[in-house]
């Protein structure tokens, strides 16, 4: 214990000495004759060494001071915390005292007004009451009712001064009842009755003013507010009471909002959540108080709805200014959607109280969300266009997928199987961005933006299809017809494999990937349909007419690409680079001689058509795994394009009908063989459509009619159909590189078979490498 005291004494001594030295040093500044200039000059007359010593001393003093400050803080931290708490408690007590003093001042002010002002107008009436009582005394003893009427004003003044609301209300009701009974029974003289009625009216108005003043006080508790509003309503001033109730809740939540400080760097969702909690809690409390006090009266319900709508609009303005504006401008659909979802979530809770304010929010938030939506769609379009400029148009699986023996890869996630498909790099990016985009569309449904979202996505896909069309060789002259293509650069698809990859991109996106993503926009996703990820999108699309129509538009956009592809390849077959036609009337009308001397074989252009279809079928078989129907439709469309070109080529038919020489037997023979060849390989390849079958029959009928016009019988020069079928079958075997069987029977052929380079060495190559 002694050592502790000694150490304490030893620590305290330097402090005292330092304090004494400091006080002595400050004495020079306390002198009346202190001269600042001379003092500074005396202290600054130092040489370089002394200045350095002074600087070193000052730095040391600074470090010592900082260390002393740190030690002092740590040493007195507990005392500082305790003092802070005491100060906080003291502030609370001072606030309570202030409220009490305010209440007392109001009471004294009310008493003074009651004595000096309110009593003045009653002097005449009270004098008349006294006179009447005196006259009654002369006539006889005054009744108890008359005595009560004289004492009634003073009793009311006491109750009002002491803020005894319930008793004052009861007294006013009693006064009204007594006045009504006295008027019926004439138990009071006219002067006393008139004074009683005036007392009830004036004291009631005074009480209403007191209650209104109490309701406007920020310090009034919720229970006290409801009591004041209820009392004011009982006094017959319901409209004023309801307005005061709503205004009181407005003032309270505006006061609570002062603690919110939105910042451009803060998280918009947090600000929206905090503001939603304050605003919609206040509206909910106001609705509860209004229902409890005023019930479901239409007048008050309408005012509540209008007030709540105004507060919701003010809330939406704040959210748009501090949370949505920056997100929408930057294209942050996810951030904007989250803010909207938070606000709508809080707002929807009011529906249980009869306030449907979500449409108000939706209307006010819609422009900001639309801005973010359009910015996102624009970003998808620009990003996809940038990748298309460098796309090599080679189909690959997504980086995370696993290839399984040439089939579409399957990645298992939980109990669901997600199928991965082969696309080129730009299509993979397009699909990824669309899938990510649809993760943020939850609020878009409640805001009725589903249709606009689908329309924007269609425009982006249509723009991507335009770029795919530009990637086809020979389509550059059609750029002016592409909406939104602008001056975007696209890498050309040189080979047939690359060109078919363009179709694979567009068809897979339109048929499966985009409709599957758009299902998140469905108003009600049925559980059974949502869980079955392997169900074809078409089955689910049938449940939603809007999306079904949207899917048709996607398919129509793909058809534009398909038509351009088929037209380009048909033109490559029909025309040379110099513009000459391989499909002319001369190839038929110039045939003369003996039919037995001709080595019958399909014309060169139809041989090339068969070989091209064979090659494309082989490529398509690898690219359209699981989607063979699209490959079949593609080959069908290409065949139809060539045949329809022949059917509609008026110059060809003019030469056949009115050329320098008529169509002879050999020409009709060759023409019939060519058409039968087209029918044969289209039938075996399973892409003989009704349109193609009808077009070929019409062409044959037209040629036969031209031949018959010369006076010859076509049946006399044309062999039986079995002969044509045999020649066509032999031609397909030779062109596809499959020899006859040993027993003379031909092999079964398919247009998907590989083509032998040796068997087509004499055939002119077009566009394939």
C-alpha positions in Angstrom: 0.0 0.0 0.0 2.9 2.3 0.9 4.6 1.5 -2.4 1.4 2.4 -4.3 1.2 5.7 -2.6 4.8 6.4 -3.3 4.5 5.5 -6.9 1.4 7.7 -7.2 3.2 10.5 -5.5 6.2 10.1 -7.8 3.9 10.2 -10.9 2.0 13.3 -9.8 5.2 15.4 -9.1 6.3 16.0 -12.8 2.8 17.0 -13.7 2.7 19.6 -11.1 6.2 20.9 -12.0 5.3 21.0 -15.7 2.1 22.9 -14.8 4.1 25.5 -12.8 6.6 25.9 -15.6 3.8 26.3 -18.2 2.1 29.0 -16.0 5.4 30.9 -15.6 5.9 30.8 -19.3 2.5 32.3 -19.9 2.9 35.2 -17.6 4.7 37.2 -20.2 1.6 37.2 -22.3 -0.5 38.5 -19.3 1.5 41.7 -18.9 -0.1 44.9 -20.0 3.2 46.0 -21.6 3.4 42.9 -23.8 4.6 43.8 -27.3 4.0 41.0 -29.9 6.5 42.3 -32.5 9.4 42.7 -30.1 8.6 39.3 -28.6 8.6 37.6 -32.0 11.9 39.4 -32.9 13.5 38.3 -29.7 12.6 34.7 -30.3 13.4 34.7 -34.0 17.0 36.0 -33.6 18.4 32.5 -33.8 21.1 31.0 -35.9 20.7 27.9 -38.1 21.8 25.5 -35.4 19.4 27.0 -32.8 16.6 26.9 -35.3 17.2 23.2 -36.0 17.3 22.5 -32.2 14.1 24.4 -31.9 12.5 22.4 -34.6 13.7 19.2 -33.1 12.4 20.3 -29.7 9.0 21.2 -31.2 8.7 17.8 -33.0 9.6 16.0 -29.8 7.0 18.1 -28.0 4.5 17.2 -30.6 5.1 13.5 -30.2 5.0 13.7 -26.4 1.8 15.6 -26.6 0.2 13.0 -28.9 1.3 10.2 -26.6 0.0 12.0 -23.6 -3.3 12.6 -25.3 -3.6 8.9 -26.3 -2.8 7.8 -22.7 -5.3 10.3 -21.3 -8.0 9.0 -23.6 -7.4 5.4 -22.7 -7.1 6.2 -19.0 -10.4 8.1 -18.9 -12.4 6.2 -21.5 -14.7 4.6 -19.0 -15.3 7.9 -17.3 -16.0 9.5 -20.7 -18.6 6.8 -21.6 -20.2 7.1 -18.2 -20.3 10.9 -18.5 -21.8 10.7 -22.0 -24.6 8.4 -20.7 -25.3 10.7 -17.8 -25.5 13.7 -20.2 -27.9 11.7 -22.4 -30.1 10.9 -19.5 -29.9 14.5 -18.4 -31.0 15.7 -21.8 -34.0 13.3 -21.6 -34.9 14.7 -18.2 -34.6 18.3 -19.5 -36.8 17.4 -22.4 -39.4 16.0 -20.0 -39.2 19.1 -17.8 -39.5 21.3 -20.9 -42.7 19.5 -21.9 -44.1 19.8 -18.4 -43.3 23.5 -18.3 -44.9 23.9 -21.7 -48.0 22.1 -20.4 -48.2 24.2 -17.3 -47.7 27.4 -19.4 -50.6 26.3 -21.7 -52.7 25.6 -18.6 -52.0 29.0 -17.1 -52.6 30.7 -20.4 -55.9 28.9 -20.7 -57.0 29.9 -17.2 -56.1 33.5 -17.9 -58.1 33.5 -21.1 -61.0 31.8 -19.4 -61.1 34.4 -16.6 -60.3 37.6 -18.5 -61.8 36.9 -22.0 -64.3 34.1 -22.0 -66.1 35.4 -19.0 -66.7 38.9 -20.5 -69.3 38.0 -23.0 -71.2 36.2 -20.3 -71.4 39.1 -17.9 -74.6 40.3 -19.3 -76.2 36.9 -19.4 -74.9 35.9 -16.0 -76.2 39.2 -14.6 -79.5 38.5 -16.1 -79.4 35.0 -14.5 -78.7 36.5 -11.1 -81.5 39.0 -11.6 -83.8 36.2 -12.6 -82.7 34.2 -9.6 -83.3 37.2 -7.3 -86.8 37.6 -8.7 -87.3 33.9 -8.2 -86.1 34.3 -4.6 -88.7 37.0 -4.0 -91.3 34.7 -5.5 -89.9 31.7 -3.8 -86.8 29.4 -3.4 -84.9 28.7 -6.8 -85.1 25.1 -8.0 -82.2 22.7 -8.1 -82.1 22.8 -11.9 -81.7 26.6 -11.8 -78.9 26.3 -9.2 -77.2 23.7 -11.4 -77.5 25.9 -14.4 -75.7 28.7 -12.6 -72.9 26.5 -11.4 -72.6 24.7 -14.8 -70.2 27.2 -16.5 -67.8 27.3 -13.6 -67.7 23.5 -13.5 -67.0 23.3 -17.2 -64.2 25.8 -16.9 -62.5 23.8 -14.2 -62.7 20.6 -16.3 -61.3 22.3 -19.4 -58.5 23.9 -17.4 -57.5 20.6 -15.9 -57.7 18.8 -19.3 -60.2 16.3 -18.1 -61.5 15.5 -21.5 -63.8 12.6 -20.8 -65.5 14.4 -17.9 -65.8 17.6 -19.9 -67.5 15.6 -22.8 -69.9 14.1 -20.3 -70.7 17.5 -18.8 -71.4 19.0 -22.3 -73.6 16.1 -23.1 -75.4 16.6 -19.8 -75.8 20.3 -20.5 -77.3 19.6 -24.0 -79.7 17.1 -22.5 -80.8 19.4 -19.7 -81.3 22.3 -22.2 -83.4 20.1 -24.5 -85.6 18.8 -21.7 -86.0 22.3 -20.3 -87.1 23.6 -23.7 -89.7 20.9 -23.9 -91.0 21.2 -20.2 -90.3 24.9 -19.8 -88.7 24.2 -16.5 -86.2 27.0 -16.9 -86.9 30.6 -17.7 -86.0 31.8 -21.2 -83.0 33.8 -20.0 -81.4 30.9 -18.0 -82.1 28.5 -20.9 -80.5 30.8 -23.4 -77.5 31.2 -21.1 -77.2 27.4 -20.7 -77.3 26.8 -24.5 -74.6 29.5 -25.0 -72.4 28.0 -22.3 -72.6 24.6 -24.0 -71.7 26.0 -27.4 -68.9 28.2 -26.4 -67.3 25.8 -24.0 -67.6 23.1 -26.7 -65.7 25.3 -29.2 -63.0 26.0 -26.6 -62.6 22.3 -25.9 -62.3 21.6 -29.7 -59.6 24.2 -30.0 -57.7 22.7 -27.1 -57.9 19.2 -28.6 -56.8 20.5 -32.0 -53.8 22.2 -30.4 -52.9 19.0 -28.6 -53.1 17.0 -31.8 -50.7 19.3 -33.5 -48.0 18.9 -30.9 -45.1 16.6 -32.0 -44.6 15.4 -28.5 -48.2 14.0 -28.3 -48.1 10.2 -27.9 -50.1 8.0 -30.3 -52.6 7.0 -27.6 -53.1 10.7 -26.6 -53.5 11.6 -30.3 -56.2 9.0 -30.9 -58.0 10.2 -27.7 -57.9 13.8 -28.8 -59.1 13.0 -32.3 -61.9 10.8 -30.9 -63.0 13.5 -28.5 -63.0 16.1 -31.3 -65.1 13.9 -33.4 -67.6 13.4 -30.5 -67.8 17.2 -30.4 -69.3 17.1 -33.9 -66.2 18.4 -35.8 -65.4 15.1 -37.6 -63.9 16.6 -40.8 -61.5 18.8 -38.8 -60.6 15.8 -36.6 -59.8 13.6 -39.6 -57.7 16.2 -41.3 -55.7 16.7 -38.0 -55.2 13.0 -37.7 -53.7 12.7 -41.2 -51.6 15.8 -40.7 -50.2 14.5 -37.4 -49.1 11.3 -39.1 -47.5 13.3 -41.9 -45.5 15.4 -39.5 -44.3 12.4 -37.6 -43.0 10.5 -40.7 -41.5 13.6 -42.1 -39.6 14.0 -38.8 -38.4 10.4 -39.0 -37.2 11.0 -42.6 -34.7 13.6 -41.5 -32.4 10.8 -40.4 -32.2 9.5 -44.0 -29.3 11.0 -45.9 -29.2 9.6 -49.5 -25.9 9.6 -51.2 -24.8 9.0 -54.8 -22.5 6.3 -53.6 -24.9 4.6 -51.3 -26.9 1.5 -52.2 -30.3 2.4 -53.7 -32.0 -0.6 -52.3 -31.1 0.2 -48.7 -32.4 3.7 -49.1 -35.6 2.5 -50.7 -36.2 -0.1 -48.0 -35.6 2.5 -45.2 -37.8 5.1 -46.8 -40.5 2.5 -47.7 -40.6 1.4 -44.0 -41.1 4.9 -42.8 -43.7 6.1 -45.3 -45.9 3.0 -45.6 -45.8 2.3 -41.9 -47.1 5.8 -41.3 -49.8 5.3 -43.9 -50.8 2.0 -42.4 -51.0 3.6 -38.9 -53.0 6.4 -40.2 -55.4 4.0 -41.9 -55.7 2.0 -38.7 -56.5 5.1 -36.6 -58.9 6.4 -39.2 -60.8 3.1 -39.2 -60.8 2.8 -35.4 -62.1 6.3 -34.9 -64.2 7.1 -37.9 -65.2 3.6 -39.2 -65.9 3.1 -42.9 -67.7 6.3 -43.6 -67.3 7.2 -47.2 -66.3 10.8 -46.6 -63.4 9.9 -44.4 -62.4 6.9 -46.4 -62.1 9.1 -49.5 -60.0 11.6 -47.7 -57.7 8.9 -46.4 -57.3 7.4 -49.9 -56.4 10.9 -51.4 -54.0 11.6 -48.6 -52.3 8.2 -48.9 -52.1 8.7 -52.7 -50.3 12.0 -52.2 -47.8 10.5 -49.8 -47.2 7.6 -52.2 -46.5 10.0 -55.0 -44.1 12.1 -52.9 -42.4 8.8 -51.9 -42.0 7.8 -55.5 -40.5 11.1 -56.4 -37.8 10.7 -53.7 -37.0 7.1 -54.8 -36.7 8.1 -58.4 -34.5 11.0 -57.5 -32.1 9.2 -55.1 -32.2 5.6 -56.2 -33.7 5.0 -59.7 -32.3 7.9 -61.7 -28.7 6.8 -61.6 -29.5 3.1 -62.1 -31.8 3.7 -65.0 -29.3 6.1 -66.7 -26.6 3.4 -66.4 -28.8 0.6 -67.6 -28.8 -1.1 -64.2 -32.0 -3.0 -64.6 -31.3 -5.3 -61.7 -30.7 -2.4 -59.3 -33.8 -0.6 -60.6 -35.9 -3.7 -60.4 -34.8 -4.4 -56.9 -35.7 -0.9 -55.7 -39.1 -1.2 -57.4 -39.7 -4.7 -55.9 -38.8 -3.4 -52.4 -41.2 -0.5 -52.8 -44.0 -2.6 -54.2 -43.5 -5.2 -51.4 -44.1 -2.6 -48.7 -46.9 -1.0 -50.6 -48.8 -4.2 -51.2 -49.1 -4.8 -47.4 -51.5 -1.8 -47.4 -54.0 -3.8 -49.5 -55.1 -5.6 -46.4 -56.2 -2.2 -45.0 -58.2 -1.4 -48.2 -55.5 0.8 -49.8 -54.4 -0.4 -53.3 -51.6 2.0 -54.0 -49.4 -0.2 -56.1 -50.9 1.1 -59.4 -49.8 4.6 -58.3 -46.2 3.4 -57.8 -46.2 1.4 -61.0 -47.3 4.5 -63.0 -44.6 6.7 -61.5 -41.8 4.1 -61.6 -42.6 2.9 -65.1 -40.5 5.6 -67.0 -37.4 4.9 -65.0 -37.7 1.1 -65.4 -38.4 1.6 -69.1 -35.2 3.6 -69.4 -33.2 0.8 -67.7 -35.0 -1.8 -69.8 -34.1 0.0 -73.1 -30.6 0.6 -72.0 -30.2 -3.2 -71.3 -31.6 -4.2 -74.6 -29.3 -1.7 -76.4 -26.3 -3.1 -74.5 -27.2 -6.7 -75.6 -27.5 -5.5 -79.2 -24.2 -3.7 -79.2 -22.3 -6.4 -77.4 -23.6 -9.1 -79.8 -22.8 -6.9 -82.8 -19.2 -6.4 -81.6 -18.7 -10.2 -81.3 -20.4 -10.9 -84.7 -17.7 -8.7 -86.3 -15.1 -11.3 -85.3 -17.2 -14.5 -85.2 -15.6 -17.4 -87.1 -19.1 -19.0 -87.4 -17.9 -22.3 -86.0 -20.4 -24.0 -83.7 -19.1 -24.9 -80.2 -20.5 -25.9 -76.9 -20.6 -23.3 -74.1 -17.3 -23.1 -72.1 -18.8 -24.9 -69.1 -20.6 -27.6 -71.0 -19.4 -31.2 -71.5 -19.6 -32.7 -74.9 -21.1 -36.2 -75.0 -20.5 -38.3 -78.2 -21.8 -35.7 -80.6 -25.1 -35.0 -78.8 -26.1 -31.9 -77.1 -24.3 -31.7 -73.7 -26.3 -32.2 -70.5 -25.4 -30.5 -67.3 -27.2 -31.7 -64.2 -28.3 -29.1 -61.7 -30.2 -30.6 -58.8 -32.9 -32.7 -60.2 -33.2 -30.8 -63.4 -31.3 -31.4 -66.6 -30.1 -28.3 -68.6 -29.4 -29.0 -72.2 -26.5 -27.2 -73.8 -26.4 -26.7 -77.6 -23.7 -25.8 -80.1 -23.6 -22.1 -81.2 -21.1 -19.7 -82.5 -19.4 -17.2 -80.2 -21.7 -14.3 -80.9 -24.8 -16.5 -80.5 -23.5 -17.9 -77.2 -23.0 -14.3 -76.0 -26.4 -13.3 -77.2 -28.1 -16.2 -75.4 -26.1 -15.6 -72.2 -27.0 -12.0 -72.0 -30.7 -12.7 -72.7 -30.8 -15.4 -70.0 -29.2 -13.0 -67.5 -31.6 -10.2 -68.6 -34.6 -12.4 -67.8 -33.4 -12.9 -64.3 -34.3 -9.3 -63.6 -37.8 -9.2 -65.1 -39.8 -9.9 -61.9 -41.1 -6.4 -61.4 -41.7 -5.9 -65.1 -44.8 -8.2 -64.9 -46.5 -6.2 -62.1 -45.7 -3.0 -64.1 -47.3 -4.4 -67.3 -44.0 -4.2 -69.1 -44.0 -7.8 -70.3 -45.2 -6.9 -73.8 -42.6 -4.1 -74.1 -39.9 -6.5 -72.9 -40.8 -9.1 -75.5 -41.0 -6.4 -78.2 -37.5 -5.1 -77.3 -36.1 -8.6 -77.3 -37.6 -9.3 -80.7 -36.0 -6.1 -82.1 -32.6 -7.2 -80.8 -33.0 -10.7 -82.3 -34.2 -9.2 -85.6 -31.1 -7.0 -85.7 -29.0 -10.0 -85.0 -30.7 -11.9 -87.9 -30.0 -8.9 -90.1 -26.3 -9.3 -89.2 -26.4 -13.0 -90.0 -27.9 -12.1 -93.4 -25.1 -9.6 -94.0 -22.7 -12.4 -93.3 -24.0 -14.4 -96.3 -21.9 -13.8 -99.5 -23.7 -11.8 -102.1 -26.1 -10.1 -99.6 -24.2 -6.9 -99.4 -26.4 -5.1 -102.0 -29.4 -5.8 -99.7 -28.0 -4.0 -96.7 -30.2 -0.9 -97.3 -33.3 -3.0 -96.7 -32.2 -4.1 -93.2 -33.7 -2.1 -90.4 -31.2 -1.1 -87.7 -28.2 -2.8 -89.4 -26.5 0.6 -89.8 -22.8 0.4 -90.7 -22.0 -2.6 -88.5 -19.2 -4.8 -89.8 -19.8 -8.6 -90.0 -17.3 -11.3 -90.8 -18.4 -13.2 -93.9 -19.4 -16.8 -93.8 -17.4 -18.2 -96.8 -18.1 -21.9 -96.7 -21.4 -23.8 -96.7 -20.6 -25.1 -93.2 -20.3 -21.5 -91.9 -23.4 -20.4 -93.8 -25.4 -23.3 -92.3 -24.0 -22.4 -88.9 -25.8 -19.0 -89.3 -29.0 -20.8 -89.7 -28.2 -23.1 -86.7 -27.7 -20.0 -84.6 -30.9 -18.3 -85.6 -33.1 -21.4 -85.5 -31.9 -22.6 -82.1 -32.4 -19.2 -80.5 -35.8 -18.7 -82.0 -37.2 -22.2 -81.5 -35.9 -23.0 -78.0 -33.5 -20.7 -76.1 -35.4 -17.4 -76.4 -38.9 -18.9 -75.8 -37.6 -20.8 -72.8 -36.1 -17.6 -71.3 -39.3 -15.7 -72.1 -41.4 -18.1 -70.1 -40.3 -16.1 -67.0 -42.6 -13.4 -68.3 -45.6 -15.7 -68.1 -48.2 -14.3 -65.7 -48.6 -17.6 -63.9 -45.9 -20.2 -64.3 -47.6 -23.5 -63.7 -45.5 -25.7 -61.4 -45.7 -28.8 -63.6 -44.6 -26.9 -66.6 -41.9 -25.0 -64.8 -40.3 -28.0 -63.3 -40.2 -30.0 -66.5 -37.2 -28.4 -68.2 -37.2 -31.0 -71.0 -40.6 -30.2 -72.2 -40.5 -28.5 -75.7 -41.0 -24.7 -75.4 -43.8 -24.9 -77.9 -46.0 -26.9 -75.5 -45.6 -24.2 -72.9 -46.0 -21.3 -75.3 -49.4 -22.6 -76.3 -50.6 -21.6 -72.8 -49.8 -17.9 -73.4 -51.2 -16.3 -76.6 -49.0 -13.2 -76.4 -45.8 -15.3 -76.3 -47.1 -17.6 -78.9 -47.6 -14.7 -81.3 -44.1 -13.4 -80.3 -42.6 -16.8 -81.1 -44.2 -16.7 -84.6 -42.5 -13.4 -85.2 -39.1 -14.9 -84.2 -39.7 -17.8 -86.6 -40.6 -15.3 -89.4 -37.4 -13.5 -88.8 -35.5 -16.8 -89.1 -37.4 -17.4 -92.4 -36.0 -14.2 -93.8 -32.5 -15.6 -93.2 -33.5 -19.0 -94.6 -35.0 -17.3 -97.7 -31.9 -15.3 -98.3 -29.7 -18.4 -97.9 -31.8 -20.4 -100.4 -32.0 -17.6 -102.9 -28.2 -17.1 -102.8 -27.5 -20.7 -103.4 -30.2 -21.0 -106.1 -28.7 -18.0 -107.9 -25.2 -19.6 -107.7 -26.7 -22.7 -109.3 -28.6 -21.0 -112.1 -26.2 -18.2 -113.1 -22.5 -17.9 -113.8 -20.3 -15.2 -112.5 -20.7 -13.4 -115.8 -24.5 -13.4 -115.6 -25.2 -16.3 -118.0 -27.9 -18.8 -117.1 -27.3 -22.5 -116.7 -31.1 -23.0 -116.9 -32.0 -21.9 -120.4 -34.4 -23.1 -123.0 -31.6 -23.8 -125.5 -30.6 -26.9 -123.4 -33.9 -28.5 -124.5 -34.8 -27.0 -127.8 -31.4 -27.7 -129.3 -31.5 -31.4 -128.7 -31.8 -33.3 -132.0 -31.1 -36.8 -133.2 -32.0 -40.3 -132.3 -33.2 -41.1 -128.8 -31.4 -44.5 -128.8 -28.1 -42.8 -129.4 -28.4 -40.5 -126.3 -26.8 -41.4 -123.0 -29.7 -40.3 -120.9 -28.7 -38.5 -117.7 -30.2 -35.5 -115.7 -29.0 -32.1 -116.9 -25.9 -30.6 -115.3 -27.8 -28.0 -113.1 -29.9 -30.7 -111.5 -26.9 -32.8 -110.9 -25.3 -29.9 -109.1 -28.5 -29.3 -107.2 -28.5 -32.9 -106.0 -24.8 -32.8 -105.0 -25.3 -29.5 -103.2 -28.3 -30.9 -101.3 -26.3 -34.0 -100.5 -23.4 -31.9 -99.0 -25.8 -29.7 -97.1 -27.6 -32.6 -95.7 -24.4 -34.1 -94.4 -23.4 -30.8 -92.7 -26.9 -30.3 -91.3 -26.9 -33.8 -89.8 -24.0 -32.8 -87.6 -25.3 -29.3 -86.8 -29.0 -29.9 -86.2 -28.8 -32.9 -83.8 -32.2 -33.4 -82.4 -33.7 -30.8 -84.8 -33.7 -32.8 -88.0 -37.0 -31.2 -89.0 -35.3 -27.8 -89.5 -32.7 -29.4 -91.7 -35.4 -31.1 -93.8 -37.3 -27.8 -94.2 -34.1 -26.0 -95.2 -33.4 -28.6 -98.0 -37.1 -28.4 -99.0 -37.0 -24.6 -99.3 -33.8 -24.7 -101.4 -35.3 -27.2 -103.8 -38.5 -25.2 -104.0 -36.5 -22.0 -104.7 -34.8 -23.5 -107.8 -38.0 -25.1 -109.2 -40.1 -22.1 -108.6 -37.5 -20.0 -110.3 -37.9 -22.2 -113.4 -41.7 -22.1 -113.1 -41.7 -18.3 -113.0 -38.9 -17.6 -115.5 -41.0 -16.0 -118.3 -38.1 -15.7 -120.7 -37.5 -19.4 -120.4 -41.1 -20.3 -121.3 -41.1 -17.6 -124.1 -38.2 -19.4 -125.7 -39.8 -22.8 -125.2 -43.1 -21.6 -126.7 -42.0 -19.1 -129.4 -38.3 -19.8 -129.8 -36.4 -20.2 -133.1 -37.2 -23.9 -133.1 -40.0 -25.9 -131.4 -39.5 -28.2 -128.4 -38.7 -31.6 -130.0 -39.1 -35.2 -128.7 -35.6 -35.3 -127.3 -36.0 -32.0 -125.5 -39.3 -33.1 -124.0 -37.7 -36.4 -123.1 -34.8 -34.6 -121.3 -37.1 -32.1 -119.6 -39.4 -34.8 -118.3 -36.3 -36.7 -117.0 -35.0 -33.6 -115.2 -38.3 -33.1 -113.4 -38.6 -36.8 -112.5 -35.1 -36.6 -111.1 -36.0 -33.7 -108.9 -39.1 -35.6 -107.7 -37.1 -38.8 -107.1 -34.3 -37.4 -105.0 -36.6 -35.0 -103.1 -38.9 -38.0 -102.3 -36.0 -40.2 -101.1 -34.6 -37.3 -99.0 -38.0 -36.7 -97.5 -38.1 -33.1 -98.5 -40.7 -33.4 -101.3 -43.3 -30.8 -100.1 -46.7 -30.3 -101.5 -45.7 -27.0 -103.1 -42.7 -28.7 -104.8 -44.9 -31.6 -106.0 -47.5 -29.2 -107.4 -44.9 -27.0 -109.0 -43.1 -29.9 -110.8 -46.5 -31.3 -112.1 -47.4 -27.8 -113.4 -44.1 -27.5 -115.1 -44.4 -30.9 -116.7 -48.0 -30.2 -117.8 -46.9 -26.9 -119.3 -44.0 -28.5 -121.3 -46.3 -31.3 -122.5 -48.8 -28.7 -123.6 -46.2 -26.8 -125.6 -45.1 -30.1 -127.2 -48.6 -31.1 -128.0 -49.1 -27.7 -129.7 -46.7 -28.8 -132.4 -49.1 -31.6 -133.4 -47.2 -34.5 -131.9 -48.4 -36.9 -129.3 -46.2 -36.8 -126.1 -47.2 -40.3 -125.1 -45.7 -41.6 -128.3 -42.2 -40.2 -127.5 -42.0 -40.6 -123.7 -41.2 -44.0 -122.2 -43.0 -45.4 -119.2 -42.4 -43.9 -115.7 -40.5 -47.1 -114.7 -37.8 -46.2 -117.2 -37.4 -42.7 -115.9 -37.3 -44.0 -112.3 -34.5 -46.4 -113.2 -32.5 -43.6 -114.9 -33.0 -41.3 -111.9 -32.0 -44.1 -109.4 -28.9 -44.9 -111.4 -28.0 -41.1 -111.5 -28.4 -40.8 -107.8 -26.1 -43.8 -107.1 -23.5 -42.5 -109.5 -23.6 -38.9 -108.1 -23.5 -40.1 -104.5 -20.6 -42.5 -105.2 -22.5 -45.7 -104.3 -21.9 -48.6 -106.9 -24.6 -51.1 -107.8 -24.9 -54.3 -105.9 -23.4 -57.5 -107.3 -26.8 -59.0 -108.0 -27.8 -55.9 -110.0 -30.0 -54.5 -107.2 -29.2 -50.9 -106.3 -28.4 -49.8 -102.8 -30.9 -47.7 -100.9 -29.8 -44.1 -101.1 -30.2 -41.1 -98.9 -29.4 -37.5 -99.7 -27.5 -37.4 -96.4 -24.8 -39.7 -97.8 -21.3 -38.4 -98.4 -20.3 -37.4 -101.9 -17.4 -39.0 -103.7 -15.0 -36.4 -105.1 -14.1 -38.8 -108.0 -17.8 -39.2 -109.0 -18.4 -35.5 -109.2 -15.1 -34.4 -110.7 -16.8 -33.4 -113.9 -19.3 -31.3 -112.1 -18.7 -27.6 -111.8 -18.2 -26.6 -108.1 -20.3 -23.7 -106.7 -19.7 -22.0 -103.4 -18.5 -25.1 -101.5 -15.0 -25.5 -100.2 
